[in-house]
Amino acid sequence: MAQLSNKIKEYCKANGVSDVDFLEDVKLQDDMVDGVSNPYIKEWNLDIAQPTDAQLSAQESAANTEEANAQVRSTRRTAYGDIGEQLDEIYKDIDAWKARIKSIKDNNPKS
């Protein structure tokens, strides 16, 4: 299940808002009930209508995909290594660098 913040980002994106500040625009709160997380929108300060639960549920798939792709990007970033070392690798043997990068991308595909 996607995080509420990611469903909100996807809802906003679908409604023409590309950036959401979760300190100013949208404030979330999580009231634990019997040890179970229960996050909700505490404050909504955007110029678009606050989403209903159904509208947020409709963003579940897109938010799950974004979360999976964020993990892939993080894994790739680690595997790519330092940019300075990559530049040196490119200078020494660009074809070997291309093959290494392709292997990283093939082993960590995005959704």
Sequence and secondary structure as in RCSB ss.txt:
>XXXX:A:sequence
MAQLSNKIKEYCKANGVSDVDFLEDVKLQDDMVDGVSNPYIKEWNLDIAQPTDAQLSAQESAANTEEANAQVRST
RRTAYGDIGEQLDEIYKDIDAWKARIKSIKDNNPKS
>XXXX:A:secstr
   HHHHHHHHHHHTT     TTTTEEEEE  BTTB  EEEEEE SSS    HHHHHTTHHHHHHHHHHHHHHHH
HHHHH  HHHHHHHHHHHHHHHHHHHHHHHHHS   
